Amino acid sequence: MKITIEINDELFARVQQVAGEEKASFSSLAERGLRLVLQAKENKSGHWKWIPVTSDGSLAREYQNAT
């Protein structure tokens, strides 16, 4: 499907640079980005998951066997 969208000039330039480096099209990068956004929204693990640690950097004892 073809669509027309407005994109910030700086963002477009950055995407074009990455597309050139990856030998990919702008469309493929845009589609990949949209899929990532939708996947994060559908998948609750897309949000930050904080892991409690102690002051020495190790995992707190009560969370060591948690999944």
Summary of the structure (lengths in Angstrom):
residues: 67
radius of gyration: 19.3
end to end distance: 41.7
largest distance: 54.0
contacts: 101
relative contact order: 0.07
helix: 55%
strand: 3%
